[in-house]
Amino acid sequence: MAKDGTNRGGRRVRAGDKPLPLNDKITRGKAAKILEPADLKPGSMLDAGDLDSGPDLNGVDMPAPSEYLRARQKDGKPLGADLLYKETWHWLKERGCERFINPRLIEAYAQAFTRYIQCEEAISLYGLLGKHPTTGGAMASPFVQMSQSFQKQANLLWYEIFDIVKQNCTTAFVGNPQDDIMEALLSGRKGR
């Protein structure tokens, strides 16, 4: 460490090979360590007598999506992000990874992706060009930039969710729910 308090020299942060996800190790036949209760050090396990009696907890299959995910929009239709939330939650549950993902992260993803779809619908309805409010000339539709912004946000959130699944899923899986989400949501909106 230098006199000014900065680290200089030495190994770079995040240098070297990245660790492989557990699923990839198992698929490639490499040694993979899955922690089992028997692997823990003796004496580190708690006995039931060591624990205080806790509150009675009721198991919940899926946390209910927040109200804002199904709020009525200005056009009178519901947002519909609650449907995407449920679909994503069930996809995570099938892989046994729902307990690793914060429900707020799923809600944020569902809302961002649904807003992206709303912008795409507005582009389809109003076109790529709009009328400038002061000059009256042609200008790019503001929905295009909003669409790109929501799509980027949704993708970043999805990559975060998918990375957690990839790191923790011990079974092989195929398919990505993002492949058919847009189709399902758009077909669901037509019926409303």
PyMOL commands that place a pseudoatom at each C-alpha (Angstrom):
pseudoatom trace, name=CA, resn=MET, resi=1, chain=A, elem=C, hetatm=0, pos=[0.000, 0.000, 0.000]
pseudoatom trace, name=CA, resn=ALA, resi=2, chain=A, elem=C, hetatm=0, pos=[1.343, 3.438, -0.910]
pseudoatom trace, name=CA, resn=LYS, resi=3, chain=A, elem=C, hetatm=0, pos=[1.589, 6.402, 1.479]
pseudoatom trace, name=CA, resn=ASP, resi=4, chain=A, elem=C, hetatm=0, pos=[-1.543, 7.925, -0.006]
pseudoatom trace, name=CA, resn=GLY, resi=5, chain=A, elem=C, hetatm=0, pos=[-3.587, 4.841, 0.939]
pseudoatom trace, name=CA, resn=THR, resi=6, chain=A, elem=C, hetatm=0, pos=[-3.965, 3.305, -2.505]
pseudoatom trace, name=CA, resn=ASN, resi=7, chain=A, elem=C, hetatm=0, pos=[-3.089, -0.259, -3.374]
pseudoatom trace, name=CA, resn=ARG, resi=8, chain=A, elem=C, hetatm=0, pos=[-0.441, -0.538, -6.059]
pseudoatom trace, name=CA, resn=GLY, resi=9, chain=A, elem=C, hetatm=0, pos=[1.152, -3.563, -7.582]
pseudoatom trace, name=CA, resn=GLY, resi=10, chain=A, elem=C, hetatm=0, pos=[0.294, -7.138, -6.813]
pseudoatom trace, name=CA, resn=ARG, resi=11, chain=A, elem=C, hetatm=0, pos=[-2.319, -9.337, -8.341]
pseudoatom trace, name=CA, resn=ARG, resi=12, chain=A, elem=C, hetatm=0, pos=[-5.063, -7.572, -10.252]
pseudoatom trace, name=CA, resn=VAL, resi=13, chain=A, elem=C, hetatm=0, pos=[-8.597, -7.827, -8.985]
pseudoatom trace, name=CA, resn=ARG, resi=14, chain=A, elem=C, hetatm=0, pos=[-10.601, -10.529, -10.766]
pseudoatom trace, name=CA, resn=ALA, resi=15, chain=A, elem=C, hetatm=0, pos=[-7.519, -11.774, -12.608]
pseudoatom trace, name=CA, resn=GLY, resi=16, chain=A, elem=C, hetatm=0, pos=[-7.299, -15.432, -13.572]
pseudoatom trace, name=CA, resn=ASP, resi=17, chain=A, elem=C, hetatm=0, pos=[-9.758, -18.088, -14.604]
pseudoatom trace, name=CA, resn=LYS, resi=18, chain=A, elem=C, hetatm=0, pos=[-13.315, -17.604, -13.509]
pseudoatom trace, name=CA, resn=PRO, resi=19, chain=A, elem=C, hetatm=0, pos=[-14.864, -20.438, -11.502]
pseudoatom trace, name=CA, resn=LEU, resi=20, chain=A, elem=C, hetatm=0, pos=[-17.203, -22.660, -13.462]
pseudoatom trace, name=CA, resn=PRO, resi=21, chain=A, elem=C, hetatm=0, pos=[-20.837, -22.912, -12.415]
pseudoatom trace, name=CA, resn=LEU, resi=22, chain=A, elem=C, hetatm=0, pos=[-21.777, -26.115, -10.607]
pseudoatom trace, name=CA, resn=ASN, resi=23, chain=A, elem=C, hetatm=0, pos=[-23.948, -27.304, -13.503]
pseudoatom trace, name=CA, resn=ASP, resi=24, chain=A, elem=C, hetatm=0, pos=[-21.053, -26.909, -15.969]
pseudoatom trace, name=CA, resn=LYS, resi=25, chain=A, elem=C, hetatm=0, pos=[-18.676, -28.830, -13.679]
pseudoatom trace, name=CA, resn=ILE, resi=26, chain=A, elem=C, hetatm=0, pos=[-21.152, -31.699, -13.389]
pseudoatom trace, name=CA, resn=THR, resi=27, chain=A, elem=C, hetatm=0, pos=[-21.853, -31.704, -17.152]
pseudoatom trace, name=CA, resn=ARG, resi=28, chain=A, elem=C, hetatm=0, pos=[-18.136, -31.810, -18.027]
pseudoatom trace, name=CA, resn=GLY, resi=29, chain=A, elem=C, hetatm=0, pos=[-17.479, -34.595, -15.543]
pseudoatom trace, name=CA, resn=LYS, resi=30, chain=A, elem=C, hetatm=0, pos=[-15.181, -32.482, -13.378]
pseudoatom trace, name=CA, resn=ALA, resi=31, chain=A, elem=C, hetatm=0, pos=[-14.992, -32.789, -9.619]
pseudoatom trace, name=CA, resn=ALA, resi=32, chain=A, elem=C, hetatm=0, pos=[-17.766, -30.756, -8.035]
pseudoatom trace, name=CA, resn=LYS, resi=33, chain=A, elem=C, hetatm=0, pos=[-18.298, -30.306, -4.331]
pseudoatom trace, name=CA, resn=ILE, resi=34, chain=A, elem=C, hetatm=0, pos=[-21.884, -30.042, -3.152]
pseudoatom trace, name=CA, resn=LEU, resi=35, chain=A, elem=C, hetatm=0, pos=[-22.046, -29.256, 0.533]
pseudoatom trace, name=CA, resn=GLU, resi=36, chain=A, elem=C, hetatm=0, pos=[-23.998, -31.788, 2.528]
pseudoatom trace, name=CA, resn=PRO, resi=37, chain=A, elem=C, hetatm=0, pos=[-24.765, -31.578, 6.242]
pseudoatom trace, name=CA, resn=ALA, resi=38, chain=A, elem=C, hetatm=0, pos=[-22.312, -34.449, 6.802]
pseudoatom trace, name=CA, resn=ASP, resi=39, chain=A, elem=C, hetatm=0, pos=[-19.507, -32.309, 5.285]
pseudoatom trace, name=CA, resn=LEU, resi=40, chain=A, elem=C, hetatm=0, pos=[-19.743, -29.701, 8.025]
pseudoatom trace, name=CA, resn=LYS, resi=41, chain=A, elem=C, hetatm=0, pos=[-17.263, -29.683, 10.886]
pseudoatom trace, name=CA, resn=PRO, resi=42, chain=A, elem=C, hetatm=0, pos=[-18.239, -31.718, 13.922]
pseudoatom trace, name=CA, resn=GLY, resi=43, chain=A, elem=C, hetatm=0, pos=[-19.684, -29.520, 16.597]
pseudoatom trace, name=CA, resn=SER, resi=44, chain=A, elem=C, hetatm=0, pos=[-20.832, -26.857, 14.122]
pseudoatom trace, name=CA, resn=MET, resi=45, chain=A, elem=C, hetatm=0, pos=[-24.274, -28.413, 13.831]
pseudoatom trace, name=CA, resn=LEU, resi=46, chain=A, elem=C, hetatm=0, pos=[-26.933, -27.144, 16.213]
pseudoatom trace, name=CA, resn=ASP, resi=47, chain=A, elem=C, hetatm=0, pos=[-29.046, -29.497, 18.237]
pseudoatom trace, name=CA, resn=ALA, resi=48, chain=A, elem=C, hetatm=0, pos=[-32.760, -28.882, 18.532]
pseudoatom trace, name=CA, resn=GLY, resi=49, chain=A, elem=C, hetatm=0, pos=[-32.281, -28.227, 22.251]
pseudoatom trace, name=CA, resn=ASP, resi=50, chain=A, elem=C, hetatm=0, pos=[-29.927, -25.321, 21.457]
pseudoatom trace, name=CA, resn=LEU, resi=51, chain=A, elem=C, hetatm=0, pos=[-32.620, -23.441, 19.588]
pseudoatom trace, name=CA, resn=ASP, resi=52, chain=A, elem=C, hetatm=0, pos=[-35.306, -21.211, 21.032]
pseudoatom trace, name=CA, resn=SER, resi=53, chain=A, elem=C, hetatm=0, pos=[-38.823, -22.005, 20.038]
pseudoatom trace, name=CA, resn=GLY, resi=54, chain=A, elem=C, hetatm=0, pos=[-39.441, -19.771, 17.039]
pseudoatom trace, name=CA, resn=PRO, resi=55, chain=A, elem=C, hetatm=0, pos=[-42.683, -18.525, 15.603]
pseudoatom trace, name=CA, resn=ASP, resi=56, chain=A, elem=C, hetatm=0, pos=[-44.898, -20.884, 13.651]
pseudoatom trace, name=CA, resn=LEU, resi=57, chain=A, elem=C, hetatm=0, pos=[-44.182, -20.213, 10.009]
pseudoatom trace, name=CA, resn=ASN, resi=58, chain=A, elem=C, hetatm=0, pos=[-46.552, -21.114, 7.255]
pseudoatom trace, name=CA, resn=GLY, resi=59, chain=A, elem=C, hetatm=0, pos=[-45.022, -22.236, 3.985]
pseudoatom trace, name=CA, resn=VAL, resi=60, chain=A, elem=C, hetatm=0, pos=[-45.898, -20.197, 0.936]
pseudoatom trace, name=CA, resn=ASP, resi=61, chain=A, elem=C, hetatm=0, pos=[-45.464, -21.617, -2.516]
pseudoatom trace, name=CA, resn=MET, resi=62, chain=A, elem=C, hetatm=0, pos=[-45.064, -18.272, -4.247]
pseudoatom trace, name=CA, resn=PRO, resi=63, chain=A, elem=C, hetatm=0, pos=[-45.027, -14.792, -2.752]
pseudoatom trace, name=CA, resn=ALA, resi=64, chain=A, elem=C, hetatm=0, pos=[-47.926, -12.805, -4.117]
pseudoatom trace, name=CA, resn=PRO, resi=65, chain=A, elem=C, hetatm=0, pos=[-46.834, -10.195, -6.665]
pseudoatom trace, name=CA, resn=SER, resi=66, chain=A, elem=C, hetatm=0, pos=[-47.154, -6.603, -5.537]
pseudoatom trace, name=CA, resn=GLU, resi=67, chain=A, elem=C, hetatm=0, pos=[-50.229, -4.619, -6.510]
pseudoatom trace, name=CA, resn=TYR, resi=68, chain=A, elem=C, hetatm=0, pos=[-48.305, -2.239, -8.775]
pseudoatom trace, name=CA, resn=LEU, resi=69, chain=A, elem=C, hetatm=0, pos=[-47.592, -5.133, -11.154]
pseudoatom trace, name=CA, resn=ARG, resi=70, chain=A, elem=C, hetatm=0, pos=[-51.283, -5.381, -12.051]
pseudoatom trace, name=CA, resn=ALA, resi=71, chain=A, elem=C, hetatm=0, pos=[-52.264, -1.723, -11.641]
pseudoatom trace, name=CA, resn=ARG, resi=72, chain=A, elem=C, hetatm=0, pos=[-54.660, -0.235, -14.166]
pseudoatom trace, name=CA, resn=GLN, resi=73, chain=A, elem=C, hetatm=0, pos=[-52.920, 1.863, -16.786]
pseudoatom trace, name=CA, resn=LYS, resi=74, chain=A, elem=C, hetatm=0, pos=[-54.153, 5.103, -18.285]
pseudoatom trace, name=CA, resn=ASP, resi=75, chain=A, elem=C, hetatm=0, pos=[-55.868, 3.212, -21.109]
pseudoatom trace, name=CA, resn=GLY, resi=76, chain=A, elem=C, hetatm=0, pos=[-57.824, 1.148, -18.543]
pseudoatom trace, name=CA, resn=LYS, resi=77, chain=A, elem=C, hetatm=0, pos=[-55.952, -2.109, -19.118]
pseudoatom trace, name=CA, resn=PRO, resi=78, chain=A, elem=C, hetatm=0, pos=[-53.975, -3.798, -16.336]
pseudoatom trace, name=CA, resn=LEU, resi=79, chain=A, elem=C, hetatm=0, pos=[-50.174, -3.647, -16.634]
pseudoatom trace, name=CA, resn=GLY, resi=80, chain=A, elem=C, hetatm=0, pos=[-49.889, -7.433, -16.776]
pseudoatom trace, name=CA, resn=ALA, resi=81, chain=A, elem=C, hetatm=0, pos=[-46.477, -7.703, -15.134]
pseudoatom trace, name=CA, resn=ASP, resi=82, chain=A, elem=C, hetatm=0, pos=[-47.984, -10.009, -12.515]
pseudoatom trace, name=CA, resn=LEU, resi=83, chain=A, elem=C, hetatm=0, pos=[-48.394, -12.674, -15.223]
pseudoatom trace, name=CA, resn=LEU, resi=84, chain=A, elem=C, hetatm=0, pos=[-44.713, -12.429, -16.111]
pseudoatom trace, name=CA, resn=TYR, resi=85, chain=A, elem=C, hetatm=0, pos=[-43.804, -12.523, -12.405]
pseudoatom trace, name=CA, resn=LYS, resi=86, chain=A, elem=C, hetatm=0, pos=[-45.761, -15.769, -11.948]
pseudoatom trace, name=CA, resn=GLU, resi=87, chain=A, elem=C, hetatm=0, pos=[-44.305, -17.331, -15.082]
pseudoatom trace, name=CA, resn=THR, resi=88, chain=A, elem=C, hetatm=0, pos=[-40.754, -16.458, -14.045]
pseudoatom trace, name=CA, resn=TRP, resi=89, chain=A, elem=C, hetatm=0, pos=[-41.365, -17.728, -10.498]
pseudoatom trace, name=CA, resn=HIS, resi=90, chain=A, elem=C, hetatm=0, pos=[-42.663, -21.077, -11.786]
pseudoatom trace, name=CA, resn=TRP, resi=91, chain=A, elem=C, hetatm=0, pos=[-39.664, -21.376, -14.121]
pseudoatom trace, name=CA, resn=LEU, resi=92, chain=A, elem=C, hetatm=0, pos=[-37.346, -20.797, -11.148]
pseudoatom trace, name=CA, resn=LYS, resi=93, chain=A, elem=C, hetatm=0, pos=[-39.304, -23.280, -8.996]
pseudoatom trace, name=CA, resn=GLU, resi=94, chain=A, elem=C, hetatm=0, pos=[-38.968, -26.003, -11.650]
pseudoatom trace, name=CA, resn=ARG, resi=95, chain=A, elem=C, hetatm=0, pos=[-35.198, -25.625, -11.322]
pseudoatom trace, name=CA, resn=GLY, resi=96, chain=A, elem=C, hetatm=0, pos=[-35.223, -25.439, -7.526]
pseudoatom trace, name=CA, resn=CYS, resi=97, chain=A, elem=C, hetatm=0, pos=[-33.727, -21.951, -7.482]
pseudoatom trace, name=CA, resn=GLU, resi=98, chain=A, elem=C, hetatm=0, pos=[-36.706, -19.847, -6.339]
pseudoatom trace, name=CA, resn=ARG, resi=99, chain=A, elem=C, hetatm=0, pos=[-35.301, -19.550, -2.817]
pseudoatom trace, name=CA, resn=PHE, resi=100, chain=A, elem=C, hetatm=0, pos=[-32.089, -17.948, -4.089]
pseudoatom trace, name=CA, resn=ILE, resi=101, chain=A, elem=C, hetatm=0, pos=[-33.824, -15.071, -5.895]
pseudoatom trace, name=CA, resn=ASN, resi=102, chain=A, elem=C, hetatm=0, pos=[-35.214, -12.054, -4.086]
pseudoatom trace, name=CA, resn=PRO, resi=103, chain=A, elem=C, hetatm=0, pos=[-38.880, -11.616, -5.128]
pseudoatom trace, name=CA, resn=ARG, resi=104, chain=A, elem=C, hetatm=0, pos=[-38.233, -7.874, -5.605]
pseudoatom trace, name=CA, resn=LEU, resi=105, chain=A, elem=C, hetatm=0, pos=[-35.682, -8.739, -8.306]
pseudoatom trace, name=CA, resn=ILE, resi=106, chain=A, elem=C, hetatm=0, pos=[-38.311, -10.789, -10.128]
pseudoatom trace, name=CA, resn=GLU, resi=107, chain=A, elem=C, hetatm=0, pos=[-40.809, -7.932, -9.751]
pseudoatom trace, name=CA, resn=ALA, resi=108, chain=A, elem=C, hetatm=0, pos=[-38.318, -5.421, -11.146]
pseudoatom trace, name=CA, resn=TYR, resi=109, chain=A, elem=C, hetatm=0, pos=[-37.621, -7.696, -14.114]
pseudoatom trace, name=CA, resn=ALA, resi=110, chain=A, elem=C, hetatm=0, pos=[-41.319, -8.291, -14.767]
pseudoatom trace, name=CA, resn=GLN, resi=111, chain=A, elem=C, hetatm=0, pos=[-42.134, -4.587, -14.661]
pseudoatom trace, name=CA, resn=ALA, resi=112, chain=A, elem=C, hetatm=0, pos=[-39.210, -3.563, -16.897]
pseudoatom trace, name=CA, resn=PHE, resi=113, chain=A, elem=C, hetatm=0, pos=[-40.039, -6.212, -19.505]
pseudoatom trace, name=CA, resn=THR, resi=114, chain=A, elem=C, hetatm=0, pos=[-43.735, -5.340, -19.480]
pseudoatom trace, name=CA, resn=ARG, resi=115, chain=A, elem=C, hetatm=0, pos=[-42.916, -1.642, -19.914]
pseudoatom trace, name=CA, resn=TYR, resi=116, chain=A, elem=C, hetatm=0, pos=[-40.692, -2.603, -22.860]
pseudoatom trace, name=CA, resn=ILE, resi=117, chain=A, elem=C, hetatm=0, pos=[-43.652, -4.405, -24.424]
pseudoatom trace, name=CA, resn=GLN, resi=118, chain=A, elem=C, hetatm=0, pos=[-45.875, -1.344, -23.812]
pseudoatom trace, name=CA, resn=CYS, resi=119, chain=A, elem=C, hetatm=0, pos=[-43.359, 0.855, -25.638]
pseudoatom trace, name=CA, resn=GLU, resi=120, chain=A, elem=C, hetatm=0, pos=[-43.191, -1.595, -28.545]
pseudoatom trace, name=CA, resn=GLU, resi=121, chain=A, elem=C, hetatm=0, pos=[-46.984, -1.572, -28.785]
pseudoatom trace, name=CA, resn=ALA, resi=122, chain=A, elem=C, hetatm=0, pos=[-46.945, 2.252, -28.798]
pseudoatom trace, name=CA, resn=ILE, resi=123, chain=A, elem=C, hetatm=0, pos=[-44.351, 2.222, -31.592]
pseudoatom trace, name=CA, resn=SER, resi=124, chain=A, elem=C, hetatm=0, pos=[-46.570, -0.150, -33.575]
pseudoatom trace, name=CA, resn=LEU, resi=125, chain=A, elem=C, hetatm=0, pos=[-49.580, 2.085, -32.947]
pseudoatom trace, name=CA, resn=TYR, resi=126, chain=A, elem=C, hetatm=0, pos=[-48.038, 5.539, -33.476]
pseudoatom trace, name=CA, resn=GLY, resi=127, chain=A, elem=C, hetatm=0, pos=[-45.038, 4.768, -35.701]
pseudoatom trace, name=CA, resn=LEU, resi=128, chain=A, elem=C, hetatm=0, pos=[-41.359, 5.609, -35.458]
pseudoatom trace, name=CA, resn=LEU, resi=129, chain=A, elem=C, hetatm=0, pos=[-41.827, 9.331, -36.142]
pseudoatom trace, name=CA, resn=GLY, resi=130, chain=A, elem=C, hetatm=0, pos=[-43.658, 11.964, -34.174]
pseudoatom trace, name=CA, resn=LYS, resi=131, chain=A, elem=C, hetatm=0, pos=[-44.460, 15.635, -34.469]
pseudoatom trace, name=CA, resn=HIS, resi=132, chain=A, elem=C, hetatm=0, pos=[-42.135, 18.068, -32.681]
pseudoatom trace, name=CA, resn=PRO, resi=133, chain=A, elem=C, hetatm=0, pos=[-44.167, 20.015, -30.087]
pseudoatom trace, name=CA, resn=THR, resi=134, chain=A, elem=C, hetatm=0, pos=[-42.787, 23.477, -30.950]
pseudoatom trace, name=CA, resn=THR, resi=135, chain=A, elem=C, hetatm=0, pos=[-41.619, 23.368, -34.552]
pseudoatom trace, name=CA, resn=GLY, resi=136, chain=A, elem=C, hetatm=0, pos=[-44.160, 20.882, -35.875]
pseudoatom trace, name=CA, resn=GLY, resi=137, chain=A, elem=C, hetatm=0, pos=[-41.424, 19.075, -37.806]
pseudoatom trace, name=CA, resn=ALA, resi=138, chain=A, elem=C, hetatm=0, pos=[-40.780, 15.362, -37.797]
pseudoatom trace, name=CA, resn=MET, resi=139, chain=A, elem=C, hetatm=0, pos=[-38.848, 13.908, -34.898]
pseudoatom trace, name=CA, resn=ALA, resi=140, chain=A, elem=C, hetatm=0, pos=[-38.031, 10.435, -33.609]
pseudoatom trace, name=CA, resn=SER, resi=141, chain=A, elem=C, hetatm=0, pos=[-40.744, 8.933, -31.462]
pseudoatom trace, name=CA, resn=PRO, resi=142, chain=A, elem=C, hetatm=0, pos=[-39.850, 9.089, -27.744]
pseudoatom trace, name=CA, resn=PHE, resi=143, chain=A, elem=C, hetatm=0, pos=[-41.158, 5.523, -27.411]
pseudoatom trace, name=CA, resn=VAL, resi=144, chain=A, elem=C, hetatm=0, pos=[-38.110, 4.229, -29.325]
pseudoatom trace, name=CA, resn=GLN, resi=145, chain=A, elem=C, hetatm=0, pos=[-35.640, 5.506, -26.739]
pseudoatom trace, name=CA, resn=MET, resi=146, chain=A, elem=C, hetatm=0, pos=[-37.875, 4.423, -23.853]
pseudoatom trace, name=CA, resn=SER, resi=147, chain=A, elem=C, hetatm=0, pos=[-38.198, 0.970, -25.419]
pseudoatom trace, name=CA, resn=GLN, resi=148, chain=A, elem=C, hetatm=0, pos=[-34.427, 0.596, -25.661]
pseudoatom trace, name=CA, resn=SER, resi=149, chain=A, elem=C, hetatm=0, pos=[-34.012, 1.763, -22.084]
pseudoatom trace, name=CA, resn=PHE, resi=150, chain=A, elem=C, hetatm=0, pos=[-36.586, -0.683, -20.695]
pseudoatom trace, name=CA, resn=GLN, resi=151, chain=A, elem=C, hetatm=0, pos=[-35.178, -3.509, -22.809]
pseudoatom trace, name=CA, resn=LYS, resi=152, chain=A, elem=C, hetatm=0, pos=[-31.670, -2.872, -21.496]
pseudoatom trace, name=CA, resn=GLN, resi=153, chain=A, elem=C, hetatm=0, pos=[-32.934, -2.724, -17.918]
pseudoatom trace, name=CA, resn=ALA, resi=154, chain=A, elem=C, hetatm=0, pos=[-34.942, -5.942, -18.339]
pseudoatom trace, name=CA, resn=ASN, resi=155, chain=A, elem=C, hetatm=0, pos=[-31.966, -7.748, -19.889]
pseudoatom trace, name=CA, resn=LEU, resi=156, chain=A, elem=C, hetatm=0, pos=[-29.618, -6.695, -17.081]
pseudoatom trace, name=CA, resn=LEU, resi=157, chain=A, elem=C, hetatm=0, pos=[-32.100, -7.912, -14.486]
pseudoatom trace, name=CA, resn=TRP, resi=158, chain=A, elem=C, hetatm=0, pos=[-32.653, -11.152, -16.384]
pseudoatom trace, name=CA, resn=TYR, resi=159, chain=A, elem=C, hetatm=0, pos=[-28.884, -11.784, -16.644]
pseudoatom trace, name=CA, resn=GLU, resi=160, chain=A, elem=C, hetatm=0, pos=[-28.665, -11.341, -12.882]
pseudoatom trace, name=CA, resn=ILE, resi=161, chain=A, elem=C, hetatm=0, pos=[-31.492, -13.842, -12.288]
pseudoatom trace, name=CA, resn=PHE, resi=162, chain=A, elem=C, hetatm=0, pos=[-30.168, -16.304, -14.873]
pseudoatom trace, name=CA, resn=ASP, resi=163, chain=A, elem=C, hetatm=0, pos=[-26.642, -16.121, -13.435]
pseudoatom trace, name=CA, resn=ILE, resi=164, chain=A, elem=C, hetatm=0, pos=[-27.961, -17.103, -10.002]
pseudoatom trace, name=CA, resn=VAL, resi=165, chain=A, elem=C, hetatm=0, pos=[-29.793, -20.036, -11.590]
pseudoatom trace, name=CA, resn=LYS, resi=166, chain=A, elem=C, hetatm=0, pos=[-26.718, -21.048, -13.568]
pseudoatom trace, name=CA, resn=GLN, resi=167, chain=A, elem=C, hetatm=0, pos=[-24.534, -20.947, -10.457]
pseudoatom trace, name=CA, resn=ASN, resi=168, chain=A, elem=C, hetatm=0, pos=[-26.936, -22.927, -8.256]
pseudoatom trace, name=CA, resn=CYS, resi=169, chain=A, elem=C, hetatm=0, pos=[-28.858, -25.330, -10.478]
pseudoatom trace, name=CA, resn=THR, resi=170, chain=A, elem=C, hetatm=0, pos=[-27.621, -28.900, -10.110]
pseudoatom trace, name=CA, resn=THR, resi=171, chain=A, elem=C, hetatm=0, pos=[-29.856, -30.424, -12.782]
pseudoatom trace, name=CA, resn=ALA, resi=172, chain=A, elem=C, hetatm=0, pos=[-29.452, -30.002, -16.496]
pseudoatom trace, name=CA, resn=PHE, resi=173, chain=A, elem=C, hetatm=0, pos=[-32.043, -27.736, -18.034]
pseudoatom trace, name=CA, resn=VAL, resi=174, chain=A, elem=C, hetatm=0, pos=[-32.910, -26.528, -21.471]
pseudoatom trace, name=CA, resn=GLY, resi=175, chain=A, elem=C, hetatm=0, pos=[-34.933, -23.595, -22.521]
pseudoatom trace, name=CA, resn=ASN, resi=176, chain=A, elem=C, hetatm=0, pos=[-35.036, -20.009, -21.497]
pseudoatom trace, name=CA, resn=PRO, resi=177, chain=A, elem=C, hetatm=0, pos=[-38.372, -18.487, -20.509]
pseudoatom trace, name=CA, resn=GLN, resi=178, chain=A, elem=C, hetatm=0, pos=[-37.360, -15.292, -22.273]
pseudoatom trace, name=CA, resn=ASP, resi=179, chain=A, elem=C, hetatm=0, pos=[-37.762, -17.138, -25.575]
pseudoatom trace, name=CA, resn=ASP, resi=180, chain=A, elem=C, hetatm=0, pos=[-41.558, -17.124, -25.442]
pseudoatom trace, name=CA, resn=ILE, resi=181, chain=A, elem=C, hetatm=0, pos=[-42.432, -14.436, -22.859]
pseudoatom trace, name=CA, resn=MET, resi=182, chain=A, elem=C, hetatm=0, pos=[-42.954, -11.697, -25.448]
pseudoatom trace, name=CA, resn=GLU, resi=183, chain=A, elem=C, hetatm=0, pos=[-45.187, -13.944, -27.531]
pseudoatom trace, name=CA, resn=ALA, resi=184, chain=A, elem=C, hetatm=0, pos=[-47.253, -14.990, -24.505]
pseudoatom trace, name=CA, resn=LEU, resi=185, chain=A, elem=C, hetatm=0, pos=[-47.668, -11.447, -23.231]
pseudoatom trace, name=CA, resn=LEU, resi=186, chain=A, elem=C, hetatm=0, pos=[-48.599, -10.013, -26.616]
pseudoatom trace, name=CA, resn=SER, resi=187, chain=A, elem=C, hetatm=0, pos=[-51.105, -12.762, -27.276]
pseudoatom trace, name=CA, resn=GLY, resi=188, chain=A, elem=C, hetatm=0, pos=[-52.504, -12.253, -23.758]
pseudoatom trace, name=CA, resn=ARG, resi=189, chain=A, elem=C, hetatm=0, pos=[-52.963, -8.523, -24.349]
pseudoatom trace, name=CA, resn=LYS, resi=190, chain=A, elem=C, hetatm=0, pos=[-54.946, -9.039, -27.560]
pseudoatom trace, name=CA, resn=GLY, resi=191, chain=A, elem=C, hetatm=0, pos=[-57.642, -10.864, -25.626]
pseudoatom trace, name=CA, resn=ARG, resi=192, chain=A, elem=C, hetatm=0, pos=[-58.128, -8.055, -23.092]
for i in range(1, 192): cmd.bond("trace and resi %d" % i, "trace and resi %d" % (i + 1))
show_as sticks, trace
zoom trace
